[in-house]
Amino acid sequence: MASISFYANGSLIPTGSGLGFYGDAGFGSSVTVGSYQGSTFVTNSTGTTQGAAGNNIKYHNVGSGLLSVSGTGIGIDAIPYNAASLQVRFDHTSQVQAQNAELRVYDRSNINNVAVGVTTQAAEIVHPWATQAPATTGSGVNDGKWYSIGGSGNVLSLSPSPGPTGVFVGNGTSTYSSTVHDWYIGLSASPDSIGSKAEYGLYVSLEYL
């Protein structure tokens, strides 16, 4: 009746897989401690198997991200939905509203715990066009900026009832009913210490009526 699925660069992320964050040189390359990733790939649970390349958004400052290694900062509200790191899709057999949706990162043991050894920035992408123009759109509930998230203490609240491809996200007050609701997320990760980080997972919850 109801399900949540995850997509990267338009393709379904298989069960048991996820997103891995790597350096500028691509899959398997390291991210400097205190810096943010330069590439994103679908990978296995330990980050050792290379899957499809994902869209990469690198934290630039609180209001903008980099879409390429040599690029310039783009305002969060101007990043196209199809350039998001992650698409979260909620499906239902009936038309429903979705509310109180939230995204958190955790240690893959308890959703209330923070991830181990990683600082994560997350932003809701609310630009329902495939180009950067128009430069400003509705800001959803998050005002076009990154948030540092971890465990139950710092979650990313997502806009209600965005509809398919998020076209109804608006200013974050939508009550649109649909069989599909899509959220688009920018994710950027920075290691706090050297070494791979396996105690690192993502969790999404919501209510529907």
Secondary structure, DSSP 8 states (H G I E B T S, - for coil): -EEEEEEETTEE--TTEEEEEE-TT-TT----TTS--SEEEEEETTS-S---B----EEEETTEEESSTT---EEGGGS-GGG-SEEEEEEEEEEE-EEEEEEEEE-SS-TTS--SSEEEEEEEE---SSSS-SS----TTTTT--EEEBTTTB-EEE-S---GGGTT-TTS-----EEEEEEEEEEEEEESSSS---S-EEEEEEEE-
